Amino acid sequence: MAITTTYTVSGMTCGHCAAAVKGELEALNSVSAVDVDLVAGGDSTVTVTSAEPLSRDAVAAAVDEAGDYRLVTP
């Protein structure tokens, strides 16, 4: 059963930023899809679909690894 979780990420300003965050999140174990609703210069919504629950720490680390971005919620 797939689990869909929505996160808020700050710091993304363009499509390249969104692609970097998407790529890092897709690399996490059990992630099957990532959708980024980019709000340039604001808080963007990132929806992650995974086979298992993801730890907030793992998601935050992946977002941080992508660049100068920050996981805001949850």
C-alpha positions, 0 to 999 in steps of 0.5 A: 500500500502506497503512503503519500505525504506532503511536505513544505520546503523553502528556498527553491527558486526555479525548476533546477532547484525543484529537480535537485530536491526531487532527485534526492527524495527519489533516491530514498528507499521505498520512494516511488514518486515525488511531485514538486509544486514550485512556488519560486522564492516561497514555500513549495509543496512536495508530495512524496509517495513511498511504500513505507513511512519515511522518517522526517530526519531522512526527508530533511537530510535529502532536502538539505543534500539537494542544496540550500533548501529547508524542510519546513513541515511536517 
